[in-house]
Each structure stands twice: as structure tokens, then as C-alpha cells.
Amino acid sequence: MTEKNRMGKYQLKSIDEIFSETWNLYKKRSIPILLLSLLSVLVSLTVLAGGGLAAFIALGGQSYFTGDLREIFLQPEIVGIGVALSFVAVLLITWCHATVLAVAVRQELTGIRGLLKSWKYVFPLLWISSLYIGIVTAGTVLFILPGMILALSMSLCFFIMVEEERTGIDALLTSRLYIRGHWWNTLFKLLPILFLFVLICLVSLIVPLAGTILSLLFLPFLLLYIVTVYRDLKESS
């Protein structure tokens, strides 16, 4: 519930409240998020494999690739197909990320509808990701500290893109606006979840199967946790 002090100023939720609210969301939303995440990956792999197979057959099959492979792969048609498939792969990978984001933020997106609706976020997500990476990289090259500050200050842009339909610089600046004055509070709340993420990555290196299972279970919680922090900051602003 929204809490205000005696002066009527909104009070940010405590980390215990954030975890509690996230857990309640996780119990309701983890399965839809996981199912649509896996479905988007499966569809993407199928489309990419189908495109590669179609190109292979169109070129004449195995007979086309007899001879010096270095010369074959320098043929204009091979280069063109390679570029086209790479472009499709980027779009499909971005679509998978957009699907996970959209389902985590918008509860009404489920099933095939969630997959179809998330496609509209593909190009905005590519644009925002390019801006985010470029700005953070520039800040890091100049000095490491500005890069860290910018990385956190603008980190909510992806969730803002989905929930508020803001794109580009507008989403980045809105994220910065929400976190302004709450930078340390936000960092304090995100550190435990980032620590768990790093721990799961280490487990994946030691025991791949266990790490994969933990990653699948943890992904929805991670997203919903950040969504909860984002909405709390939005309410505060």
C-alpha cells in the first residue's frame, strides 16, 4: 500500500516490502513468464533454422559446397545470405528479450497474444539498448564512476518503454528522473538481487545443469523485483 508521512510525502517501500511484493507477483506470474520465454526461444530457433535450411536448398544443397570452402564463403550470394540471417537472428534475439520484458511488466499479456504483442517492442528495444550502451560506455571511458552512475540512473528505461510506451532518449531521461534523489536507495535494493544473480552464474560454471535450472527459476523473480522497484520509484516521483 502507498505510505505517506505526516507531510503527505510518499515513502519508498523498504527492501523487505519490495521482496514481499515481488514474491506475491512471482507466485502468480513466474509460470507465464517462463513459458513465454521458452516459447519465444523455440519459435526463434525454428524460424532461424528454417531460414538457413531454405537458403541451403535454394543454393543447390550439398553439391554447392563442394570444393574450396574459403572461396565458396566469399561468394556474394553466401555473404548476402549470411548478412540476412544475422539480421534476422538479431531481430529474433531482441524479440525474445522484448517478450520477457512485456510479460513481466504487463500482466494481461499471456499465451500467443503475449508473443504477438511483444513484437512491437523489438525496434524500440534495439534503439533504447543502443543509446543506453553508448551513453554508459562513453561515461565509463571518461571515468569509471560516471559510467556506473549513468548505468543505474538509466536502468529502468526498458521497463518504462513497455509500461509507459516511451522510447529513445525520453525513456532514458524518465528513468533518470525517477531515480534522481534515490540513487543510493535504489542501489541498496538492487545489490541483493545482483548478488544472487552472480551466485547463480558461478553455480552454472560449476554445475551447468543445476545452474540452468536455477537461472530459469530466478529470471522471473529478477524481472518482477526490478518492476516492483521501478513502480515504487515512479509513484514517488
N, C-alpha and C positions, 0 to 999 in steps of 0.2 A: 504493500500500500504506500501511497505517496505520503511522506512525512514532511512536516514543516516545523520550524522552530517558532518561538513566540512572535518573532518579527514577520512571520509569513514566508521566510526564505526556504526554498526547497533544500532538503538534506539528502546528500548522496547516500545510497544504501551501503551498509557495511559489507565487508568481504564475506561474512557468514550469511548475510541475506542474499548476496549475489549467488553464492554456491547453492543455497536452499532453493532459490527461484529457478536456477539452472537445472537442478536435479528434477524438479517438478516438470519442467519442459522436456527434459531428457526422457522421462518415463513415457511421455506422450508422443514425442517426435523422433526418437532415435531410430526406430524401425523404418518409418517412411524415408528418412534421410539416407539411411544405409541402403535401402532397396533401390531408391532412385539413383544414388551414387553408382552402385554396381551396374544398374541397368544402362545408365549413360555410358559407362566404360565399355560394356558389352556391345551396345549399338555402335559406338565409335570404332571399336576394333573390327566389327563386322563390315562397316562401311569402308574402312581403310583397306582391309584385306580384299574386299570385293573390288575396289578400285584398282588395287595392284594386280589382281588376277585378270581383270578385264583388260588392263594395259598389256599384260604379258601375252594374252591370247591375241589381242589386236596386232601386236608386233610380229606374230607368227609362231609364238611358243618357243620351245627349247631350241629349235633349229636356228632361230635368230641369234642366239647367244653362243654359237659355236665359233671358235677362233680366239683371237687375242681379246680378252675381256677389257683391257685398258683402252683399246681402240673403240670397242663397242660402247663403253660407257661414256665416251666422249662424243658420240653421235648426237646431233641436235635433237632428234626425237626422244632419245633417252634422257638427255639433260632437261628437256621440256617436261617430260612426264615426271621426272624426279622433283622438279620445282613445283609442279602442280600437286603432287602427292604430299610434299612437305607443307604446302599452304593449307591443304585440306586437313592434314594432321594437326597443325596449329589451331585451326578453327575448331576441330573436334575436341582437342585437349581443353581449349578455352570454354567450350560448351559444357564439358564435364564439370569444370570449376564453377561455371555460372549456374548449373543445375543444383549443385550442392549449396551454393550461396542462397539461391532463390528459395529452395525448400526449407532451409534453416530460418530464413527471415520471414517468409510468407507462409503461414500455416495452411492457407487454403489450397496451396499447390501440392497436389498428390497425384500419384499414378502417371499415366501418359500425359495428362494435362500439364503436370509439372514439367515434364520433358519438353513439351511443345512451347509452353510459355517462357521457359528459361532461355530459349534461343534468341529472344530479342535483346538479351543482355550480353551476347557474345562480343559484338563490336564495341559497345561502351566499356566492357571489361578490358578488352585489349587496349583501348585508348587510355583508360584510367591507370592500368598497370604500367604502361609505358611512361606516363607522366610521373607516377609515384616512384618507379625505379630510377628514372632520370634525375628527379629532384633529390632523392635520398643519396644517390651516387655522387651528385655534384656536391652536396653538403659534406659527405664523407671524404671526398678528395681534398676539399679545402681544409677541413678539420674533422676529426672523428666525432667529437661531441655534437656539432650541429647536425651531422647525419643521423645520430641516434635520436636527437630531439625531434627532427623532422619525421623520422620513421614512425615514431609513436604518435606524434601530433596528427599525422595524416592517415593513420592506420585504419580508421573507421570508414574511409571513403568507399570501400567495396560494399559495405552494408548499407550505407547511405544511398548508393546507386540503386539498390534493389528496393528499399523501403520508401525512399523519398523521390525516386525517379530523377535524381540529379546525376549529371555526368561531367567528365573532364575536370577542369580547374574548380568548378563550382562544388563538386563532391569533396575535393581535397581541402578547399577552404572551409567548407562546412564542418568537416572533421576537426580541423584546427580550431574552429570556433567552439565546438562542443568541449574539447579537451582543455582549452585555454583556462588557466586558473586551477585546473585539476590534474596537471601533468603527473605530479608525484603520486597522487592518489590513484590515478589510472595505472601507473607503472607498478605500484604496490599490489594492485588487484590482479594484474596480468602475470606477475612474476611466478606465482604458484602454478598456474596453468602452463606456462612456458617451461617451468622446471619439469613438470610431468611429461610434457612433450619430448624434451631432451632425454629423459629417463627411458621412455618408450623407444626412442631411436637407438639408444645404447642396447636395450634388450633385443631389438631387431638385429643388431650386429652380432650378438652372442647367440641368440636362439631365434633364427629367422621366422619360424612358424609361430612361436608364441608372440613375437613382436608384431607380426602381421595381424594376428587376432586382436591384440591389444590396440593396435592402430585403428582397426575398423570400429572397435567399441568406443575408442576415445574421440574419434573425429567428430561425431555429433555433439558430444559434450563440449569439446573445444569451441565449435562454432556457436552453439547455444549460449555458452558462457560469455563470449565476446558480444553476442547480440544483446544479452542482458545488461552488460556493462554499457554498451552503446545507447540503449534506450534509457538507462538511468542518467547518463550524461546529457542526452537530448532533452529529457524532462527538466534537468537542472538549468539548461541554457534558456 
